Amino acid sequence: MKLITVALLLTPIALYAEGHKNAIWLKKSTYKGKWPLKGAEYSLGCMTRKGRPLVYLSDTETAPHGINGAARGLGKKMFGWPDGLKLLKKGKIPFDLQPFIKSGLNLCGK
């Protein structure tokens, strides 16, 4: 019974790791332009699922947050990722994530 439990716990981790692309570290202190995010540092990454690139931001304390359409939908459905719009400072709009989405898509070769 314990073996089955362990296997079930490892399955989401394996699914998450498969298709994960390199990530880059973003810092408010080195960002050119106005920083639209609440936190000062995030990891930006991209992984492919069902042929779709999922671009996400993650800090050291929270789960990845999906920031492109595919990640906000499929990432939430498959992994329970929160919506990346929650990371925006008050007064910022979804369009403010575009530079991050573009860089993330480059990580997936898109």
C-alpha positions as CSV (number, residue, x, y, z in Angstrom):
1,M,0.0,0.0,0.0
2,K,2.8,2.4,0.8
3,L,4.4,1.7,-2.6
4,I,1.2,2.7,-4.4
5,T,0.9,5.9,-2.3
6,V,4.5,6.9,-3.1
7,A,4.0,6.2,-6.8
8,L,0.9,8.4,-6.8
9,L,2.7,11.2,-5.0
10,L,5.6,11.1,-7.5
11,T,3.5,11.2,-10.6
12,P,2.7,14.9,-10.5
13,I,6.3,15.7,-9.9
14,A,7.4,13.6,-12.9
15,L,4.7,15.2,-15.1
16,Y,5.9,18.7,-14.0
17,A,9.6,17.9,-14.7
18,E,8.9,16.4,-18.2
19,G,9.1,19.1,-20.8
20,H,10.4,21.8,-18.5
21,K,12.7,24.3,-20.2
22,N,15.5,26.4,-18.8
23,A,14.4,29.1,-16.5
24,I,15.9,32.6,-16.0
25,W,16.0,34.7,-12.9
26,L,14.4,38.1,-13.0
27,K,15.1,40.9,-10.5
28,K,13.5,44.2,-10.1
29,S,16.9,45.8,-9.4
30,T,18.2,44.9,-12.9
31,Y,14.9,45.1,-14.9
32,K,14.9,47.8,-17.5
33,G,11.6,49.6,-17.4
34,K,8.9,49.8,-14.7
35,W,8.6,46.6,-12.7
36,P,4.9,45.5,-12.7
37,L,5.2,42.7,-10.2
38,K,4.5,42.7,-6.4
39,G,7.7,40.7,-5.5
40,A,11.3,41.8,-6.2
41,E,12.5,38.5,-7.8
42,Y,11.0,35.7,-9.8
43,S,12.1,32.7,-11.8
44,L,10.6,32.8,-15.4
45,G,10.2,29.5,-17.1
46,C,8.5,27.7,-19.9
47,M,7.4,24.1,-20.3
48,T,5.4,22.4,-23.1
49,R,2.2,20.4,-22.5
50,K,0.0,19.1,-25.2
51,G,2.0,21.0,-27.7
52,R,1.4,24.3,-26.0
53,P,4.0,26.5,-24.2
54,L,3.2,27.2,-20.6
55,V,5.0,30.3,-19.4
56,Y,5.1,30.8,-15.7
57,L,6.6,33.0,-12.9
58,S,7.7,31.5,-9.6
59,D,9.3,32.9,-6.5
60,T,10.9,31.0,-3.7
61,E,7.8,30.8,-1.6
62,T,4.9,30.0,-3.9
63,A,3.9,27.7,-6.7
64,P,4.4,28.7,-10.3
65,H,1.9,31.2,-11.5
66,G,0.8,30.8,-15.2
67,I,1.2,34.1,-17.1
68,N,0.3,33.3,-20.7
69,G,-3.1,32.0,-21.8
70,A,-2.1,28.4,-22.1
71,A,-0.5,28.4,-18.6
72,R,-3.4,30.2,-17.0
73,G,-5.8,27.6,-18.4
74,L,-3.9,24.3,-18.9
75,G,-1.4,25.0,-16.2
76,K,-4.2,25.5,-13.7
77,K,-6.1,22.4,-14.9
78,M,-3.1,20.1,-14.9
79,F,-1.0,21.5,-12.0
80,G,-3.3,23.8,-10.0
81,W,-1.2,26.8,-10.9
82,P,-2.6,30.1,-9.7
83,D,-3.3,32.9,-12.2
84,G,-0.3,35.0,-12.8
85,L,-2.4,38.2,-12.8
86,K,-2.3,37.9,-9.0
87,L,1.4,38.8,-9.1
88,L,0.7,42.2,-10.7
89,K,1.0,45.4,-8.5
90,K,-2.2,47.3,-8.0
91,G,-3.0,49.4,-11.0
92,K,-1.1,47.2,-13.5
93,I,-2.9,45.4,-16.3
94,P,-2.4,42.0,-18.0
95,F,-0.6,43.7,-20.9
96,D,2.2,44.6,-18.4
97,L,3.1,40.8,-18.4
98,Q,3.8,40.8,-22.2
99,P,7.6,41.3,-21.9
100,F,7.8,38.3,-19.5
101,I,5.6,36.2,-21.7
102,K,7.7,37.0,-24.8
103,S,10.9,36.0,-22.9
104,G,9.3,32.9,-21.6
105,L,8.1,31.8,-25.1
106,N,11.7,32.2,-26.2
107,L,12.7,29.7,-23.6
108,C,10.3,27.2,-25.2
109,G,11.7,28.0,-28.7
110,K,8.5,29.8,-29.7
